Amino acid sequence: MLGYAGVAVAGAVAGGAGGVAAARRADDASHQAAEMVARDISPYGEHQPAIAALSPKHAELVALNLLPGTNKAALGRLMRLWTADIVALTAGRPAPGDTAPELAVPNAALTVTVGLGARVFALTGSKPAGFDDLPVMRHDRLQAAWSGGDLLLLVGADDAVSVVHAVRRLVADAAPFARPAWRQTGFWNGTGPDGQPVTGRNLFGQVDGTGNPAPGTPDFDATVWADTPDWFRGGTTLVVRRIKLNLDTWDELTRSEQERAVGRKLSTGAPLTGSAEHDELDIEARDADGRLVIAENAHARLSHHSENDGRRIFRKGLNYVQDTGPTRENGLIFLSYQADVAGQFLPLLARLDASDALNEWTTTIGSAVFALPPGFTESGWLAQALLG
């Protein structure tokens, strides 16, 4: 700092404006450095930190199935290993035994979320209320390659290399206990042109997730965080649905037809009865011909909490593209967080399956449910209250 100050003063004496410009550049650099440091997200806390955060730019989900002989004690050992990995990797340090330590870098906003599938509770008991595998819906065309799982890793970061490296390390440490069942990769843009957070869009072009309760509010806490059983207080449940989007037939629609199916304007995400994204839906509004402005089968109407006895979820998404030879599959990895799957998500899913206009252009091909245990302290580890 003293060395820089000397140069800046000399420049100011010699050229005035040049010294001021240099000082401003240094000030900008220090602010940028501070912002970069802030991108390391602490793994500690009452809740796993990625749950309430924005969808990551790059993410990978890995479901694993337990190996024969993996019991409650072995699961506890795995959770201790994963906790140590998470603490190191999210700080930009190599995990214990890391074979590629140079790939562990700071300032990547790396997060790791861990989930437990139904089979875990066959070993441990104390299953969260309403937690079970989802029934197969009428419009589902589920594939085993994207469904089920005993454990889940959801790794996200600003940098795709950091995601790949973290998954590689976590899966390697799980090898004595569980093997991967499926992997899904996705991406999301939750940043606007001005660098500020925005809701983000799916590959249909829709602003996706507008109706969410805001993190940190009473509505969010009531929607997402579980209170029982005791070991699960501060945790939540996650439904993962892999939804294939038929972009070819969607693109054949006029813009007004697309908006009517959704119930929102494509330009801003505003409801068809409003002018801004977060305007409330007017579900009673009618046009000059007496038709409902937001159609009875519009996605925004059917999923709105006012149409579902006040039930809410916290939804996030990841776009995905998968190439198979000359063909390409486009879709959405739909992530729904809620305290109670049976009480909150299932009634909403049944309602959408029955009559959602978007069913014509979407097909769910994967489905899985996980309980996400609460966070941990510096002296603790993941799921300690269940497995300790």
Residue pairs with C-beta under 8 A, 6 or more apart in sequence:
4 26
7 22
8 19
8 22
8 23
8 26
9 19
10 19
11 18
11 19
11 22
12 18
12 19
12 20
13 19
36 106
36 107
37 106
37 107
39 106
39 107
39 108
39 109
39 158
40 90
40 91
40 92
40 106
40 107
40 109
40 110
41 49
41 50
41 53
41 90
41 109
41 110
41 111
42 49
42 90
43 49
43 86
43 87
43 90
43 111
43 112
43 375
43 376
44 375
44 376
44 377
44 378
45 375
46 234
46 374
46 375
47 225
47 234
47 235
47 236
47 374
47 375
48 113
48 114
48 235
48 372
48 373
48 374
48 375
49 111
49 375
50 56
50 111
50 112
50 113
50 154
50 156
51 113
51 224
51 236
51 337
51 372
52 215
52 216
52 220
52 224
53 111
53 215
54 190
54 197
55 156
55 188
55 190
55 200
55 316
55 317
55 318
55 335
56 109
56 111
56 156
56 157
56 158
56 163
56 188
57 156
57 157
57 158
57 159
57 187
57 188
57 189
57 190
58 156
58 157
58 158
58 159
58 160
58 163
58 185
58 186
58 187
59 154
59 155
59 156
59 157
59 163
59 185
59 186
59 187
59 188
59 318
60 153
60 154
60 155
60 163
60 164
60 167
60 183
60 184
60 185
60 186
61 152
61 153
61 154
61 155
61 183
61 184
61 185
61 186
61 240
61 333
62 152
62 153
62 155
62 167
62 170
62 171
62 180
62 182
62 183
63 117
63 148
63 149
63 150
63 151
63 152
63 180
63 181
63 182
63 183
63 368
64 149
64 150
64 151
64 152
64 153
64 171
64 174
64 178
64 179
64 180
64 181
65 119
65 148
65 149
65 150
65 151
65 178
65 179
65 181
66 75
66 119
66 120
66 150
66 151
66 177
66 178
67 176
67 177
67 178
67 179
70 78
70 177
70 178
71 123
72 123
72 124
72 387
74 176
74 177
75 120
75 123
75 124
75 177
75 383
75 387
76 383
76 387
76 388
77 177
78 173
78 174
78 177
78 178
79 114
79 381
79 382
79 383
79 384
79 387
80 381
81 173
81 174
82 112
82 114
82 170
82 173
82 174
82 382
83 376
83 380
83 381
83 382
84 95
84 96
85 95
85 96
85 112
85 166
85 169
85 170
85 173
86 112
86 114
86 382
88 94
88 95
88 96
88 98
88 104
89 95
89 104
89 110
89 112
89 162
89 165
89 166
89 169
90 110
90 111
90 112
91 106
92 104
92 105
92 106
92 107
92 108
92 110
93 104
94 101
94 104
95 104
95 169
95 173
97 173
98 104
98 169
99 172
100 165
100 168
103 161
103 162
103 165
104 162
104 165
105 159
105 162
108 157
108 158
108 159
108 162
109 156
109 157
109 158
110 155
110 156
110 157
110 159
110 162
110 163
110 166
111 155
111 156
111 157
112 153
112 154
112 155
112 166
112 170
113 152
113 153
113 154
113 155
113 156
113 238
113 372
114 151
114 152
114 153
114 154
114 372
114 373
114 382
114 383
115 151
115 152
115 153
115 154
115 238
115 370
115 371
115 372
116 150
116 151
116 152
116 370
116 371
116 372
116 373
116 383
117 148
117 149
117 150
117 151
117 152
117 368
117 369
117 370
117 371
118 127
118 131
118 132
118 133
118 150
118 369
119 150
120 150
120 151
120 371
121 127
121 131
121 371
124 386
124 387
126 229
126 231
126 232
126 386
127 371
128 226
128 228
128 229
128 232
128 235
128 237
128 340
128 371
129 226
129 228
129 229
129 340
129 342
129 343
130 237
130 340
130 341
130 342
130 343
130 344
131 237
131 341
131 342
131 369
131 371
132 341
132 342
132 369
133 148
133 369
134 239
134 341
134 346
134 349
134 367
134 369
135 346
136 142
136 367
137 349
137 350
137 353
137 364
138 353
138 354
139 353
139 359
139 362
139 363
139 364
140 353
140 363
140 364
140 365
140 367
141 363
141 364
141 365
142 364
142 365
142 366
142 367
143 365
143 366
145 182
145 366
146 182
146 184
146 242
146 365
146 366
146 367
146 368
147 182
147 366
147 367
147 368
148 181
148 368
149 181
149 182
149 368
149 370
150 178
150 181
151 174
151 178
151 370
152 238
152 240
152 368
152 370
153 167
153 170
153 171
154 238
155 163
155 166
155 167
155 170
156 163
157 163
157 166
167 183
171 180
182 366
184 240
184 242
184 318
184 320
184 333
184 366
185 320
186 317
186 318
186 319
186 320
186 333
187 318
187 319
187 320
188 200
188 316
188 317
188 318
188 319
189 200
189 201
190 197
190 198
190 199
190 200
191 197
191 198
192 198
199 207
199 208
199 209
199 210
199 269
199 277
200 207
200 208
200 209
200 317
201 207
201 208
202 208
202 245
202 317
202 319
202 332
203 245
203 247
203 319
203 330
203 331
203 332
204 245
204 247
204 250
204 258
204 262
204 361
205 258
205 266
206 262
206 264
206 266
206 269
207 264
207 266
207 268
207 269
207 277
208 315
208 317
208 332
209 315
209 316
209 317
210 264
210 269
210 277
210 278
211 300
211 303
211 304
211 305
212 314
212 315
213 219
213 220
213 223
213 224
213 312
213 314
214 220
219 312
220 314
222 339
223 312
223 313
223 314
223 337
223 338
223 339
223 344
224 236
224 314
224 337
224 338
224 339
225 233
225 234
225 235
225 236
225 339
226 232
226 233
226 234
226 235
226 236
226 237
226 339
226 340
227 233
227 339
230 385
231 373
231 383
231 385
231 386
232 371
232 373
232 374
232 386
233 374
234 374
234 375
235 371
235 372
235 373
235 374
236 337
236 338
236 339
236 371
236 372
237 337
237 338
237 339
237 340
237 341
237 345
237 369
237 370
237 371
237 372
238 335
238 336
238 337
238 369
238 370
238 371
238 372
239 334
239 335
239 336
239 338
239 341
239 345
239 367
239 368
239 369
240 333
240 334
240 335
240 366
240 367
240 368
240 369
240 370
241 333
241 334
241 336
241 364
241 366
241 367
242 320
242 331
242 332
242 333
242 334
242 364
242 365
242 366
242 367
243 331
243 332
243 333
243 334
243 362
243 363
243 364
243 365
244 329
244 330
244 331
244 362
244 363
244 364
244 365
245 330
245 331
245 332
245 361
245 362
246 361
246 362
246 363
247 330
249 360
249 361
250 258
250 361
253 261
255 266
258 266
259 265
259 266
259 272
260 272
260 295
260 298
260 357
261 295
261 298
261 299
261 357
261 358
261 360
261 361
262 298
262 299
262 300
262 357
262 358
263 271
263 272
263 281
263 294
263 295
263 298
263 299
263 300
263 301
264 270
264 271
264 272
264 300
265 271
265 272
268 275
268 276
268 277
269 277
270 276
270 277
270 279
271 279
271 280
271 281
271 282
271 294
271 300
272 293
272 294
273 279
273 281
273 282
273 285
273 293
273 294
274 280
274 281
274 282
281 294
281 300
281 301
281 304
281 306
282 293
282 294
283 292
283 294
283 301
283 304
283 306
283 307
284 292
285 292
285 293
285 294
286 292
286 293
287 293
294 300
294 301
295 301
295 357
296 355
297 355
297 356
297 357
298 357
299 352
299 356
299 357
299 358
301 307
302 351
302 352
302 355
302 356
303 348
303 351
303 352
303 356
305 311
305 312
307 351
308 347
308 348
308 351
309 347
311 343
311 344
311 347
311 348
312 338
312 344
313 336
313 337
313 338
313 344
313 345
313 348
314 336
314 337
314 338
315 334
315 335
315 336
315 337
316 335
316 337
317 332
317 333
317 334
317 335
318 332
318 333
318 335
319 330
319 331
319 332
319 333
320 329
320 330
320 331
320 332
320 333
321 328
321 329
321 330
321 331
322 328
322 329
322 331
323 329
331 365
336 345
337 372
338 344
338 345
341 369
352 359
353 359
373 382
373 383
373 385
373 386
374 385
376 382
376 384
381 388
